Amino acid sequence: MKPILIPALLTTTISAILLAACSQTQIDSVATDANEQTTASISSADASSYTGTASLTQGLAQTDVTNAYECDRGRQTNIGSIQSTDGKTWTVPAATNFLNTDFPVAPDLNNPCTGNDYRTASEALAQLDGSDIIEIDADGEVYTAYIFADNYFEMYVNGVAVGRDNVPFTQFNSNIVRFKAKAPFTVAMHLVDWEENLGIGSESNNGSEFHAGDGGLVAVIKDKDNNIIAKTDKNWKAQTFYTAPIRDLSCVSESGSERLSSNCVTTSNVQDSSADYGLHWELPTNWQQVDFDDSSWPNATTYSNQTIGVDNKSAYTNFIDIFDNEKADAEFIWSTNVVLDNEVIVRYTVNGL
C-alpha cells in the first residue's frame, strides 16, 4: 500500500489547530485552578474574619442516618455530621434523643403520619390509659401539656424527660405530654427546626432547593381541673445553638448573651447554598435542671400564627380552643430569628395557680 501524502499546507494548518487547542486547554486549566484558589482564599478570608463565639462550619454535612422516620407525604428525615474549623464534630440538625428508645414518646394530639386525626383534645385524651404519665413527684398533681412544635421537641420537667415529638420533620403534628409534679416546676425544651440540606439549615420549598425553613413552638399547660396555668409567651427564656444558612459572616453579631442574625439575608429563591456557613454552640451540660442559671439568656421572641403559617394545619386549627384560648392565648415562641436559628433551648418556671 502506498503511503498517504498530506500536503504541506494542510499539515501546517492541522499543527496550528492542535497547538491552539492545547494552548487553550492549558489556559482553561490555569483559569480553573485560579478560580478554585480564589474561591478557597475568599472562603478562608471570610472564615478568618469571624470573631464570634460559635464554632464555624461551611457547606454540606455528610449523611450518617437516612430516613430516621418515614411518613407518607413527609420530608426525608436524615441525620448527619460536619466538622468545624476548630476541629469539633457536630451532629446536624442537632444531637437529639429521637432514636433513643428509653426517652418517653409523647402521645398524639393530632398526627397525619399515624392517622390519629383527632378533632378535639377530649378525643385524644380518651385514647390514653395513664401509662403515659411520667412521675416526678409521687405526691404531685397530674399536669397536661398540649404542644405544637415546628418541627421537633424534647421536654423536661425538673430535669426529668417527660416526652418527645414522635415526628421529627413533617407532616405537621401536635402532642400531649402528661406528668405528675408539684408546683413550682421548671420546664425545659430542646427545639429543632429539621433540615433537608444537612449542615446548612435549608430545605426544598417555594421553587428553591435551598429554602431556609422556619421553626416555632406553642404550648399550653393545664392542671387537673383543666385550668391553664402556663402558656408560651415572651416571659420564657430562649437561646439559639445552631444558626444557618449564613451567606455573609459579617451579618451576625453578639450582644451579651444574644446571638443575633437579624441583619442576615434569607433569599427564598436561592439555587445554590452549598457553600453557606453554619454557626454552632455547645449546649450546657445541665440545661434541663431546675438550678440551671438562665438569667442571662434572652427572653423568647413571639411570632404570630400567620408568621409561622399554621392556619392550614389541622394539628393546630383543631385545637384553637386551647392554643388560642380567648382568656389565655398562647403565642408562638422561638429565639430572635425564627428562620435562621435551627436549634433552640427554651425554659420557664411554672408556679401554678
CORCORCOR-V794527 format. One record per residue. RES is the residue in one small letter. PSI is psi in whole degrees, -180 to 180 (* if undefined). OMEGA is omega as a letter, one per 40 degrees, with the letter a starting at -180 (none if undefined). Layout:
BEGIN
RES;PSI;OMEGA
RES;PSI;OMEGA
END
This chain:
BEGIN
m;135;i
k;142;i
p;147;i
i;126;a
l;128;i
i;125;a
p;148;a
a;-39;a
l;-42;a
l;-38;i
t;-44;i
t;-42;a
t;-47;a
i;-43;i
s;-40;a
a;-42;a
i;-46;a
l;-41;i
l;-42;i
a;-41;a
a;-44;i
c;-43;i
s;-42;a
q;-38;i
t;-43;i
q;-41;i
i;-46;i
d;-40;i
s;-44;i
v;-42;a
a;-41;i
t;-46;i
d;-41;a
a;-42;i
n;-44;i
e;-41;i
q;-39;i
t;-46;i
t;-45;a
a;-42;a
s;-33;i
i;-45;i
s;-44;i
s;-40;i
a;-42;i
d;-46;a
a;-41;a
s;-20;a
s;-12;a
y;128;a
t;12;a
g;-174;a
t;-4;a
a;158;i
s;141;a
l;129;i
t;161;i
q;135;i
g;-174;a
l;145;i
a;166;i
q;148;i
t;123;a
d;-33;i
v;124;i
t;133;i
n;58;i
a;-23;i
y;136;i
e;134;a
c;135;i
d;127;a
r;14;i
g;161;i
r;155;i
q;128;a
t;95;i
n;160;i
i;138;a
g;-172;i
s;153;a
i;148;a
q;136;i
s;169;a
t;-18;i
d;11;i
g;0;a
k;151;i
t;132;a
w;137;i
t;133;i
v;142;e
p;-18;i
a;159;i
a;108;a
t;178;i
n;21;a
f;-37;a
l;5;i
n;108;a
t;-12;i
d;-14;a
f;128;a
p;136;a
v;129;a
a;135;i
p;163;a
d;135;i
l;-44;i
n;129;a
n;102;i
p;-27;a
c;-36;a
t;-7;a
g;7;i
n;76;a
d;65;a
y;142;a
r;-26;a
t;161;i
a;-36;i
s;-40;i
e;-42;i
a;-43;a
l;-32;a
a;-18;a
q;-10;a
l;141;a
d;5;i
g;-15;a
s;-14;i
d;-15;a
i;123;i
i;123;a
e;122;i
i;-46;i
d;123;a
a;-32;a
d;22;a
g;-174;a
e;150;i
v;123;i
y;151;a
t;124;i
a;134;i
y;125;a
i;132;i
f;117;a
a;135;i
d;97;e
n;-38;a
y;145;i
f;154;i
e;133;a
m;136;i
y;146;i
v;121;a
n;37;i
g;-3;a
v;131;i
a;125;a
v;-13;i
g;149;i
r;158;i
d;142;i
n;0;i
v;106;a
p;-26;a
f;-100;i
t;160;e
q;167;a
f;135;a
n;172;i
s;158;a
n;163;i
i;135;i
v;124;i
r;140;a
f;156;a
k;115;a
a;166;i
k;134;i
a;147;e
p;154;i
f;156;a
t;127;i
v;131;i
a;133;a
m;136;i
h;120;a
l;137;a
v;126;i
d;103;a
w;167;a
e;147;i
e;-41;i
n;91;a
l;130;i
g;-15;a
i;16;i
g;39;a
s;172;a
e;167;i
s;120;a
n;151;i
n;38;i
g;5;i
s;139;i
e;-11;a
f;52;i
h;130;i
a;113;a
g;175;i
d;164;i
g;-152;i
g;140;i
l;134;i
v;136;a
a;145;i
v;134;i
i;129;i
k;152;i
d;-174;a
k;-19;i
d;11;i
n;19;i
n;138;i
i;117;a
i;-13;i
a;149;i
k;154;i
t;133;i
d;-170;a
k;-8;a
n;-10;i
w;158;i
k;146;a
a;128;i
q;139;i
t;148;a
f;-3;i
y;120;a
t;127;i
a;155;e
p;141;i
i;120;a
r;-34;a
d;113;a
l;-16;i
s;-10;a
c;-15;a
v;152;i
s;169;i
e;139;i
s;104;a
g;-124;i
s;-2;a
e;132;i
r;103;a
l;139;i
s;21;a
s;-20;i
n;-1;a
c;143;a
v;135;i
t;92;a
t;124;a
s;-22;a
n;27;i
v;133;a
q;-12;i
d;111;a
s;18;a
s;-14;i
a;9;a
d;164;a
y;159;i
g;143;i
l;130;a
h;136;i
w;142;i
e;139;i
l;140;i
p;146;a
t;-26;a
n;31;a
w;-20;a
q;-15;a
q;156;i
v;-42;a
d;6;i
f;133;a
d;103;i
d;15;a
s;-27;a
s;-8;i
w;151;i
p;153;i
n;156;i
a;148;i
t;136;a
t;151;a
y;149;a
s;163;i
n;-38;a
q;-39;i
t;-43;i
i;-31;i
g;57;a
v;1;a
d;-12;i
n;19;a
k;112;a
s;-24;i
a;-18;i
y;-52;a
t;-24;i
n;-13;a
f;34;i
i;-20;i
d;-21;i
i;-55;a
f;-35;a
d;40;i
n;132;a
e;-20;i
k;-19;a
a;74;a
d;115;i
a;149;a
e;148;i
f;136;i
i;160;i
w;-170;i
s;-164;a
t;-17;i
n;103;a
v;-13;i
v;-49;a
l;-25;i
d;118;a
n;-17;i
e;120;a
v;142;i
i;131;i
v;149;a
r;151;i
y;140;i
t;123;a
v;123;a
n;-11;a
g;-175;a
l;*;none
END
